[in-house]
Amino acid sequence: MGVGGRDLARMHDLQAGIEPADRGGVLIGKGICNYSATELRRIRGLKSADVREVLPRATEEAVHRDYFVLA
C-alpha cells in the first residue's frame, strides 16, 4: 500500500489478509500485511522515513510483493 492507502475496514490483526481496492472499489489483489489495522491507521499517508519515527520496528512495506497476488 502506497502513501495513498486509505481503506482499512477489512484489516484487524497483524499479518491479516487484506484485499486492497482502487478508489472505485474494484479489487486489486490479496495479500498478507506486516501491520495491524491500528498501526496502519497511525502511519497512513506518511513517507517511509517518517514511519520509523512512529513505529520503530517498521518494515519497508506494509505488504511485501512476495505476499501479494494481483486479482
PDB file of N, CA, C and O in Angstrom:
ATOM      1  N   MET A   1       0.847  -1.154   0.000  1.00  0.00           N
ATOM      2  CA  MET A   1       0.000   0.000   0.000  1.00  0.00           C
ATOM      3  C   MET A   1       0.899   1.224   0.000  1.00  0.00           C
ATOM      4  O   MET A   1       1.771   1.370   0.857  1.00  0.00           O
ATOM      5  N   GLY A   2       0.683   2.075  -0.940  1.00  0.00           N
ATOM      6  CA  GLY A   2       1.481   3.285  -1.031  1.00  0.00           C
ATOM      7  C   GLY A   2       0.980   4.352  -0.072  1.00  0.00           C
ATOM      8  O   GLY A   2       0.104   4.106   0.758  1.00  0.00           O
ATOM      9  N   VAL A   3       1.545   5.523  -0.202  1.00  0.00           N
ATOM     10  CA  VAL A   3       1.172   6.645   0.645  1.00  0.00           C
ATOM     11  C   VAL A   3      -0.321   6.918   0.546  1.00  0.00           C
ATOM     12  O   VAL A   3      -0.918   7.426   1.494  1.00  0.00           O
ATOM     13  N   GLY A   4      -0.928   6.591  -0.578  1.00  0.00           N
ATOM     14  CA  GLY A   4      -2.344   6.872  -0.770  1.00  0.00           C
ATOM     15  C   GLY A   4      -3.289   5.855  -0.162  1.00  0.00           C
ATOM     16  O   GLY A   4      -4.503   6.021  -0.280  1.00  0.00           O
ATOM     17  N   GLY A   5      -2.790   4.808   0.484  1.00  0.00           N
ATOM     18  CA  GLY A   5      -3.657   3.779   1.048  1.00  0.00           C
ATOM     19  C   GLY A   5      -4.640   4.358   2.049  1.00  0.00           C
ATOM     20  O   GLY A   5      -4.253   5.122   2.934  1.00  0.00           O
ATOM     21  N   ARG A   6      -5.916   3.998   1.914  1.00  0.00           N
ATOM     22  CA  ARG A   6      -6.918   4.626   2.758  1.00  0.00           C
ATOM     23  C   ARG A   6      -7.856   3.648   3.469  1.00  0.00           C
ATOM     24  O   ARG A   6      -8.089   3.803   4.668  1.00  0.00           O
ATOM     25  N   ASP A   7      -8.387   2.672   2.790  1.00  0.00           N
ATOM     26  CA  ASP A   7      -9.449   1.852   3.363  1.00  0.00           C
ATOM     27  C   ASP A   7      -8.882   0.693   4.169  1.00  0.00           C
ATOM     28  O   ASP A   7      -8.281  -0.230   3.619  1.00  0.00           O
ATOM     29  N   LEU A   8      -9.081   0.756   5.482  1.00  0.00           N
ATOM     30  CA  LEU A   8      -8.547  -0.276   6.368  1.00  0.00           C
ATOM     31  C   LEU A   8      -9.656  -1.060   7.043  1.00  0.00           C
ATOM     32  O   LEU A   8      -9.413  -1.773   8.017  1.00  0.00           O
ATOM     33  N   ALA A   9     -10.847  -0.935   6.543  1.00  0.00           N
ATOM     34  CA  ALA A   9     -12.008  -1.549   7.189  1.00  0.00           C
ATOM     35  C   ALA A   9     -11.896  -3.063   7.278  1.00  0.00           C
ATOM     36  O   ALA A   9     -12.446  -3.655   8.206  1.00  0.00           O
ATOM     37  N   ARG A  10     -11.207  -3.707   6.350  1.00  0.00           N
ATOM     38  CA  ARG A  10     -11.145  -5.174   6.341  1.00  0.00           C
ATOM     39  C   ARG A  10      -9.958  -5.726   7.107  1.00  0.00           C
ATOM     40  O   ARG A  10      -9.773  -6.943   7.137  1.00  0.00           O
ATOM     41  N   MET A  11      -9.152  -4.886   7.723  1.00  0.00           N
ATOM     42  CA  MET A  11      -7.968  -5.354   8.431  1.00  0.00           C
ATOM     43  C   MET A  11      -8.153  -5.258   9.929  1.00  0.00           C
ATOM     44  O   MET A  11      -8.692  -4.271  10.430  1.00  0.00           O
ATOM     45  N   HIS A  12      -7.711  -6.276  10.647  1.00  0.00           N
ATOM     46  CA  HIS A  12      -7.848  -6.248  12.092  1.00  0.00           C
ATOM     47  C   HIS A  12      -6.582  -6.679  12.818  1.00  0.00           C
ATOM     48  O   HIS A  12      -6.179  -6.018  13.776  1.00  0.00           O
ATOM     49  N   ASP A  13      -5.953  -7.745  12.404  1.00  0.00           N
ATOM     50  CA  ASP A  13      -4.837  -8.313  13.144  1.00  0.00           C
ATOM     51  C   ASP A  13      -3.533  -8.252  12.352  1.00  0.00           C
ATOM     52  O   ASP A  13      -3.528  -8.145  11.126  1.00  0.00           O
ATOM     53  N   LEU A  14      -2.423  -8.324  13.100  1.00  0.00           N
ATOM     54  CA  LEU A  14      -1.112  -8.381  12.484  1.00  0.00           C
ATOM     55  C   LEU A  14      -1.059  -9.540  11.513  1.00  0.00           C
ATOM     56  O   LEU A  14      -1.519 -10.638  11.826  1.00  0.00           O
ATOM     57  N   GLN A  15      -0.519  -9.311  10.375  1.00  0.00           N
ATOM     58  CA  GLN A  15      -0.399 -10.278   9.290  1.00  0.00           C
ATOM     59  C   GLN A  15      -1.763 -10.775   8.837  1.00  0.00           C
ATOM     60  O   GLN A  15      -1.914 -11.930   8.439  1.00  0.00           O
ATOM     61  N   ALA A  16      -2.732  -9.912   8.901  1.00  0.00           N
ATOM     62  CA  ALA A  16      -4.072 -10.245   8.414  1.00  0.00           C
ATOM     63  C   ALA A  16      -4.075 -10.248   6.896  1.00  0.00           C
ATOM     64  O   ALA A  16      -3.280  -9.562   6.253  1.00  0.00           O
ATOM     65  N   GLY A  17      -4.974 -11.026   6.345  1.00  0.00           N
ATOM     66  CA  GLY A  17      -5.157 -10.979   4.909  1.00  0.00           C
ATOM     67  C   GLY A  17      -5.863  -9.683   4.552  1.00  0.00           C
ATOM     68  O   GLY A  17      -6.824  -9.295   5.217  1.00  0.00           O
ATOM     69  N   ILE A  18      -5.402  -9.021   3.522  1.00  0.00           N
ATOM     70  CA  ILE A  18      -6.032  -7.782   3.097  1.00  0.00           C
ATOM     71  C   ILE A  18      -6.467  -7.904   1.647  1.00  0.00           C
ATOM     72  O   ILE A  18      -5.940  -8.722   0.893  1.00  0.00           O
ATOM     73  N   GLU A  19      -7.418  -7.094   1.275  1.00  0.00           N
ATOM     74  CA  GLU A  19      -7.938  -7.061  -0.089  1.00  0.00           C
ATOM     75  C   GLU A  19      -7.997  -5.611  -0.548  1.00  0.00           C
ATOM     76  O   GLU A  19      -9.067  -5.003  -0.526  1.00  0.00           O
ATOM     77  N   PRO A  20      -6.863  -5.044  -0.965  1.00  0.00           N
ATOM     78  CA  PRO A  20      -6.868  -3.644  -1.385  1.00  0.00           C
ATOM     79  C   PRO A  20      -7.687  -3.448  -2.659  1.00  0.00           C
ATOM     80  O   PRO A  20      -7.699  -4.295  -3.553  1.00  0.00           O
ATOM     81  N   ALA A  21      -8.367  -2.313  -2.712  1.00  0.00           N
ATOM     82  CA  ALA A  21      -9.192  -1.974  -3.867  1.00  0.00           C
ATOM     83  C   ALA A  21      -8.822  -0.575  -4.350  1.00  0.00           C
ATOM     84  O   ALA A  21      -8.263   0.226  -3.601  1.00  0.00           O
ATOM     85  N   ASP A  22      -9.143  -0.296  -5.608  1.00  0.00           N
ATOM     86  CA  ASP A  22      -8.893   1.046  -6.121  1.00  0.00           C
ATOM     87  C   ASP A  22      -9.975   1.985  -5.605  1.00  0.00           C
ATOM     88  O   ASP A  22     -10.865   1.558  -4.869  1.00  0.00           O
ATOM     89  N   ARG A  23      -9.911   3.248  -5.979  1.00  0.00           N
ATOM     90  CA  ARG A  23     -10.864   4.245  -5.472  1.00  0.00           C
ATOM     91  C   ARG A  23     -12.298   3.930  -5.866  1.00  0.00           C
ATOM     92  O   ARG A  23     -13.235   4.384  -5.209  1.00  0.00           O
ATOM     93  N   GLY A  24     -12.477   3.163  -6.922  1.00  0.00           N
ATOM     94  CA  GLY A  24     -13.810   2.782  -7.348  1.00  0.00           C
ATOM     95  C   GLY A  24     -14.330   1.522  -6.676  1.00  0.00           C
ATOM     96  O   GLY A  24     -15.446   1.079  -6.949  1.00  0.00           O
ATOM     97  N   GLY A  25     -13.514   0.942  -5.793  1.00  0.00           N
ATOM     98  CA  GLY A  25     -13.926  -0.258  -5.080  1.00  0.00           C
ATOM     99  C   GLY A  25     -13.606  -1.559  -5.791  1.00  0.00           C
ATOM    100  O   GLY A  25     -14.009  -2.627  -5.331  1.00  0.00           O
ATOM    101  N   VAL A  26     -12.885  -1.488  -6.911  1.00  0.00           N
ATOM    102  CA  VAL A  26     -12.520  -2.685  -7.661  1.00  0.00           C
ATOM    103  C   VAL A  26     -11.313  -3.349  -6.992  1.00  0.00           C
ATOM    104  O   VAL A  26     -10.288  -2.706  -6.766  1.00  0.00           O
ATOM    105  N   LEU A  27     -11.445  -4.633  -6.682  1.00  0.00           N
ATOM    106  CA  LEU A  27     -10.384  -5.394  -6.032  1.00  0.00           C
ATOM    107  C   LEU A  27      -9.118  -5.384  -6.875  1.00  0.00           C
ATOM    108  O   LEU A  27      -9.163  -5.661  -8.074  1.00  0.00           O
ATOM    109  N   ILE A  28      -7.986  -5.064  -6.249  1.00  0.00           N
ATOM    110  CA  ILE A  28      -6.687  -5.055  -6.927  1.00  0.00           C
ATOM    111  C   ILE A  28      -5.995  -6.395  -6.740  1.00  0.00           C
ATOM    112  O   ILE A  28      -5.372  -6.908  -7.669  1.00  0.00           O
ATOM    113  N   GLY A  29      -6.098  -6.962  -5.548  1.00  0.00           N
ATOM    114  CA  GLY A  29      -5.439  -8.224  -5.243  1.00  0.00           C
ATOM    115  C   GLY A  29      -5.679  -8.610  -3.802  1.00  0.00           C
ATOM    116  O   GLY A  29      -6.558  -8.069  -3.132  1.00  0.00           O
ATOM    117  N   LYS A  30      -4.874  -9.568  -3.332  1.00  0.00           N
ATOM    118  CA  LYS A  30      -4.949 -10.021  -1.945  1.00  0.00           C
ATOM    119  C   LYS A  30      -3.531 -10.193  -1.429  1.00  0.00           C
ATOM    120  O   LYS A  30      -2.625 -10.557  -2.178  1.00  0.00           O
ATOM    121  N   GLY A  31      -3.348  -9.924  -0.128  1.00  0.00           N
ATOM    122  CA  GLY A  31      -2.012 -10.046   0.433  1.00  0.00           C
ATOM    123  C   GLY A  31      -2.036 -10.219   1.930  1.00  0.00           C
ATOM    124  O   GLY A  31      -3.091 -10.185   2.563  1.00  0.00           O
ATOM    125  N   ILE A  32      -0.843 -10.407   2.491  1.00  0.00           N
ATOM    126  CA  ILE A  32      -0.664 -10.522   3.935  1.00  0.00           C
ATOM    127  C   ILE A  32       0.083  -9.271   4.390  1.00  0.00           C
ATOM    128  O   ILE A  32       1.150  -8.948   3.867  1.00  0.00           O
ATOM    129  N   CYS A  33      -0.485  -8.579   5.359  1.00  0.00           N
ATOM    130  CA  CYS A  33       0.052  -7.304   5.811  1.00  0.00           C
ATOM    131  C   CYS A  33       1.024  -7.480   6.970  1.00  0.00           C
ATOM    132  O   CYS A  33       0.852  -8.363   7.810  1.00  0.00           O
ATOM    133  N   ASN A  34       2.043  -6.633   7.005  1.00  0.00           N
ATOM    134  CA  ASN A  34       3.029  -6.642   8.088  1.00  0.00           C
ATOM    135  C   ASN A  34       2.597  -5.836   9.305  1.00  0.00           C
ATOM    136  O   ASN A  34       3.292  -5.839  10.321  1.00  0.00           O
ATOM    137  N   TYR A  35       1.463  -5.145   9.219  1.00  0.00           N
ATOM    138  CA  TYR A  35       0.988  -4.292  10.301  1.00  0.00           C
ATOM    139  C   TYR A  35      -0.457  -4.610  10.651  1.00  0.00           C
ATOM    140  O   TYR A  35      -1.189  -5.180   9.842  1.00  0.00           O
ATOM    141  N   SER A  36      -0.858  -4.245  11.842  1.00  0.00           N
ATOM    142  CA  SER A  36      -2.267  -4.343  12.222  1.00  0.00           C
ATOM    143  C   SER A  36      -3.005  -3.139  11.641  1.00  0.00           C
ATOM    144  O   SER A  36      -2.381  -2.173  11.200  1.00  0.00           O
ATOM    145  N   ALA A  37      -4.323  -3.201  11.643  1.00  0.00           N
ATOM    146  CA  ALA A  37      -5.130  -2.087  11.149  1.00  0.00           C
ATOM    147  C   ALA A  37      -4.868  -0.836  11.988  1.00  0.00           C
ATOM    148  O   ALA A  37      -4.816   0.271  11.451  1.00  0.00           O
ATOM    149  N   THR A  38      -4.704  -1.004  13.290  1.00  0.00           N
ATOM    150  CA  THR A  38      -4.431   0.135  14.174  1.00  0.00           C
ATOM    151  C   THR A  38      -3.118   0.807  13.797  1.00  0.00           C
ATOM    152  O   THR A  38      -3.038   2.033  13.727  1.00  0.00           O
ATOM    153  N   GLU A  39      -2.079  -0.010  13.552  1.00  0.00           N
ATOM    154  CA  GLU A  39      -0.783   0.547  13.161  1.00  0.00           C
ATOM    155  C   GLU A  39      -0.885   1.251  11.816  1.00  0.00           C
ATOM    156  O   GLU A  39      -0.319   2.329  11.638  1.00  0.00           O
ATOM    157  N   LEU A  40      -1.591   0.660  10.881  1.00  0.00           N
ATOM    158  CA  LEU A  40      -1.735   1.290   9.570  1.00  0.00           C
ATOM    159  C   LEU A  40      -2.464   2.620   9.665  1.00  0.00           C
ATOM    160  O   LEU A  40      -2.124   3.563   8.950  1.00  0.00           O
ATOM    161  N   ARG A  41      -3.449   2.708  10.525  1.00  0.00           N
ATOM    162  CA  ARG A  41      -4.152   3.988  10.704  1.00  0.00           C
ATOM    163  C   ARG A  41      -3.196   5.055  11.228  1.00  0.00           C
ATOM    164  O   ARG A  41      -3.303   6.223  10.855  1.00  0.00           O
ATOM    165  N   ARG A  42      -2.270   4.661  12.085  1.00  0.00           N
ATOM    166  CA  ARG A  42      -1.299   5.614  12.648  1.00  0.00           C
ATOM    167  C   ARG A  42      -0.295   6.112  11.606  1.00  0.00           C
ATOM    168  O   ARG A  42       0.154   7.256  11.677  1.00  0.00           O
ATOM    169  N   ILE A  43       0.058   5.263  10.643  1.00  0.00           N
ATOM    170  CA  ILE A  43       1.096   5.635   9.680  1.00  0.00           C
ATOM    171  C   ILE A  43       0.560   5.966   8.296  1.00  0.00           C
ATOM    172  O   ILE A  43       1.328   6.324   7.403  1.00  0.00           O
ATOM    173  N   ARG A  44      -0.729   5.853   8.113  1.00  0.00           N
ATOM    174  CA  ARG A  44      -1.347   6.112   6.810  1.00  0.00           C
ATOM    175  C   ARG A  44      -0.950   7.499   6.314  1.00  0.00           C
ATOM    176  O   ARG A  44      -1.078   8.494   7.028  1.00  0.00           O
ATOM    177  N   GLY A  45      -0.463   7.544   5.066  1.00  0.00           N
ATOM    178  CA  GLY A  45      -0.102   8.809   4.444  1.00  0.00           C
ATOM    179  C   GLY A  45       1.319   9.270   4.706  1.00  0.00           C
ATOM    180  O   GLY A  45       1.767  10.242   4.098  1.00  0.00           O
ATOM    181  N   LEU A  46       2.045   8.595   5.602  1.00  0.00           N
ATOM    182  CA  LEU A  46       3.417   9.009   5.909  1.00  0.00           C
ATOM    183  C   LEU A  46       4.412   8.427   4.911  1.00  0.00           C
ATOM    184  O   LEU A  46       4.176   7.357   4.348  1.00  0.00           O
ATOM    185  N   LYS A  47       5.492   9.108   4.696  1.00  0.00           N
ATOM    186  CA  LYS A  47       6.598   8.594   3.894  1.00  0.00           C
ATOM    187  C   LYS A  47       7.371   7.590   4.746  1.00  0.00           C
ATOM    188  O   LYS A  47       7.313   7.643   5.975  1.00  0.00           O
ATOM    189  N   SER A  48       8.094   6.675   4.097  1.00  0.00           N
ATOM    190  CA  SER A  48       8.808   5.600   4.801  1.00  0.00           C
ATOM    191  C   SER A  48       9.713   6.122   5.909  1.00  0.00           C
ATOM    192  O   SER A  48       9.753   5.543   6.995  1.00  0.00           O
ATOM    193  N   ALA A  49      10.432   7.192   5.656  1.00  0.00           N
ATOM    194  CA  ALA A  49      11.344   7.736   6.661  1.00  0.00           C
ATOM    195  C   ALA A  49      10.587   8.192   7.904  1.00  0.00           C
ATOM    196  O   ALA A  49      11.104   8.085   9.016  1.00  0.00           O
ATOM    197  N   ASP A  50       9.385   8.692   7.730  1.00  0.00           N
ATOM    198  CA  ASP A  50       8.589   9.170   8.853  1.00  0.00           C
ATOM    199  C   ASP A  50       7.917   8.027   9.619  1.00  0.00           C
ATOM    200  O   ASP A  50       7.621   8.160  10.807  1.00  0.00           O
ATOM    201  N   VAL A  51       7.682   6.914   8.940  1.00  0.00           N
ATOM    202  CA  VAL A  51       7.023   5.772   9.571  1.00  0.00           C
ATOM    203  C   VAL A  51       7.854   5.244  10.729  1.00  0.00           C
ATOM    204  O   VAL A  51       7.297   4.892  11.769  1.00  0.00           O
ATOM    205  N   ARG A  52       9.160   5.180  10.578  1.00  0.00           N
ATOM    206  CA  ARG A  52      10.029   4.651  11.638  1.00  0.00           C
ATOM    207  C   ARG A  52      10.023   5.514  12.894  1.00  0.00           C
ATOM    208  O   ARG A  52      10.343   5.030  13.979  1.00  0.00           O
ATOM    209  N   GLU A  53       9.666   6.771  12.758  1.00  0.00           N
ATOM    210  CA  GLU A  53       9.544   7.623  13.938  1.00  0.00           C
ATOM    211  C   GLU A  53       8.307   7.226  14.753  1.00  0.00           C
ATOM    212  O   GLU A  53       8.303   7.333  15.979  1.00  0.00           O
ATOM    213  N   VAL A  54       7.270   6.771  14.067  1.00  0.00           N
ATOM    214  CA  VAL A  54       6.025   6.373  14.720  1.00  0.00           C
ATOM    215  C   VAL A  54       6.091   4.915  15.176  1.00  0.00           C
ATOM    216  O   VAL A  54       5.660   4.579  16.279  1.00  0.00           O
ATOM    217  N   LEU A  55       6.641   4.048  14.307  1.00  0.00           N
ATOM    218  CA  LEU A  55       6.758   2.614  14.596  1.00  0.00           C
ATOM    219  C   LEU A  55       8.214   2.187  14.410  1.00  0.00           C
ATOM    220  O   LEU A  55       8.614   1.864  13.292  1.00  0.00           O
ATOM    221  N   PRO A  56       9.002   2.177  15.460  1.00  0.00           N
ATOM    222  CA  PRO A  56      10.425   1.845  15.343  1.00  0.00           C
ATOM    223  C   PRO A  56      10.705   0.476  14.717  1.00  0.00           C
ATOM    224  O   PRO A  56      11.758   0.295  14.106  1.00  0.00           O
ATOM    225  N   ARG A  57       9.793  -0.490  14.853  1.00  0.00           N
ATOM    226  CA  ARG A  57      10.010  -1.826  14.288  1.00  0.00           C
ATOM    227  C   ARG A  57       9.520  -1.926  12.838  1.00  0.00           C
ATOM    228  O   ARG A  57       9.426  -3.024  12.289  1.00  0.00           O
ATOM    229  N   ALA A  58       9.214  -0.805  12.234  1.00  0.00           N
ATOM    230  CA  ALA A  58       8.612  -0.773  10.901  1.00  0.00           C
ATOM    231  C   ALA A  58       9.452  -1.509   9.852  1.00  0.00           C
ATOM    232  O   ALA A  58      10.683  -1.475   9.872  1.00  0.00           O
ATOM    233  N   THR A  59       8.744  -2.171   8.941  1.00  0.00           N
ATOM    234  CA  THR A  59       9.382  -2.806   7.796  1.00  0.00           C
ATOM    235  C   THR A  59       9.330  -1.835   6.618  1.00  0.00           C
ATOM    236  O   THR A  59       8.724  -0.768   6.716  1.00  0.00           O
ATOM    237  N   GLU A  60       9.957  -2.203   5.520  1.00  0.00           N
ATOM    238  CA  GLU A  60       9.999  -1.332   4.357  1.00  0.00           C
ATOM    239  C   GLU A  60       8.642  -1.152   3.688  1.00  0.00           C
ATOM    240  O   GLU A  60       8.398  -0.134   3.040  1.00  0.00           O
ATOM    241  N   GLU A  61       7.765  -2.126   3.838  1.00  0.00           N
ATOM    242  CA  GLU A  61       6.469  -2.060   3.161  1.00  0.00           C
ATOM    243  C   GLU A  61       5.376  -2.659   4.033  1.00  0.00           C
ATOM    244  O   GLU A  61       5.638  -3.481   4.912  1.00  0.00           O
ATOM    245  N   ALA A  62       4.152  -2.232   3.773  1.00  0.00           N
ATOM    246  CA  ALA A  62       3.013  -2.787   4.502  1.00  0.00           C
ATOM    247  C   ALA A  62       2.727  -4.204   4.020  1.00  0.00           C
ATOM    248  O   ALA A  62       2.440  -5.093   4.821  1.00  0.00           O
ATOM    249  N   VAL A  63       2.806  -4.410   2.707  1.00  0.00           N
ATOM    250  CA  VAL A  63       2.613  -5.735   2.113  1.00  0.00           C
ATOM    251  C   VAL A  63       3.760  -5.968   1.138  1.00  0.00           C
ATOM    252  O   VAL A  63       3.885  -5.256   0.142  1.00  0.00           O
ATOM    253  N   HIS A  64       4.588  -6.954   1.421  1.00  0.00           N
ATOM    254  CA  HIS A  64       5.704  -7.279   0.523  1.00  0.00           C
ATOM    255  C   HIS A  64       5.174  -7.972  -0.719  1.00  0.00           C
ATOM    256  O   HIS A  64       4.213  -8.738  -0.639  1.00  0.00           O
ATOM    257  N   ARG A  65       5.775  -7.718  -1.839  1.00  0.00           N
ATOM    258  CA  ARG A  65       5.295  -8.300  -3.108  1.00  0.00           C
ATOM    259  C   ARG A  65       5.320  -9.825  -3.104  1.00  0.00           C
ATOM    260  O   ARG A  65       4.568 -10.450  -3.852  1.00  0.00           O
ATOM    261  N   ASP A  66       6.164 -10.435  -2.281  1.00  0.00           N
ATOM    262  CA  ASP A  66       6.179 -11.892  -2.187  1.00  0.00           C
ATOM    263  C   ASP A  66       4.919 -12.443  -1.529  1.00  0.00           C
ATOM    264  O   ASP A  66       4.607 -13.627  -1.655  1.00  0.00           O
ATOM    265  N   TYR A  67       4.203 -11.576  -0.829  1.00  0.00           N
ATOM    266  CA  TYR A  67       2.985 -11.977  -0.114  1.00  0.00           C
ATOM    267  C   TYR A  67       1.757 -11.278  -0.664  1.00  0.00           C
ATOM    268  O   TYR A  67       0.799 -11.028   0.067  1.00  0.00           O
ATOM    269  N   PHE A  68       1.784 -10.959  -1.962  1.00  0.00           N
ATOM    270  CA  PHE A  68       0.683 -10.260  -2.606  1.00  0.00           C
ATOM    271  C   PHE A  68       0.433 -10.870  -3.982  1.00  0.00           C
ATOM    272  O   PHE A  68       1.371 -11.130  -4.734  1.00  0.00           O
ATOM    273  N   VAL A  69      -0.832 -11.095  -4.301  1.00  0.00           N
ATOM    274  CA  VAL A  69      -1.200 -11.578  -5.641  1.00  0.00           C
ATOM    275  C   VAL A  69      -2.210 -10.608  -6.239  1.00  0.00           C
ATOM    276  O   VAL A  69      -3.111 -10.127  -5.551  1.00  0.00           O
ATOM    277  N   LEU A  70      -2.050 -10.331  -7.515  1.00  0.00           N
ATOM    278  CA  LEU A  70      -2.990  -9.469  -8.223  1.00  0.00           C
ATOM    279  C   LEU A  70      -4.259 -10.223  -8.551  1.00  0.00           C
ATOM    280  O   LEU A  70      -4.235 -11.424  -8.819  1.00  0.00           O
ATOM    281  N   ALA A  71      -5.368  -9.503  -8.527  1.00  0.00           N
ATOM    282  CA  ALA A  71      -6.658 -10.123  -8.861  1.00  0.00           C
ATOM    283  C   ALA A  71      -6.808 -10.237 -10.363  1.00  0.00           C
ATOM    284  O   ALA A  71      -7.826 -10.733 -10.846  1.00  0.00           O
TER     285      ALA A  71
END
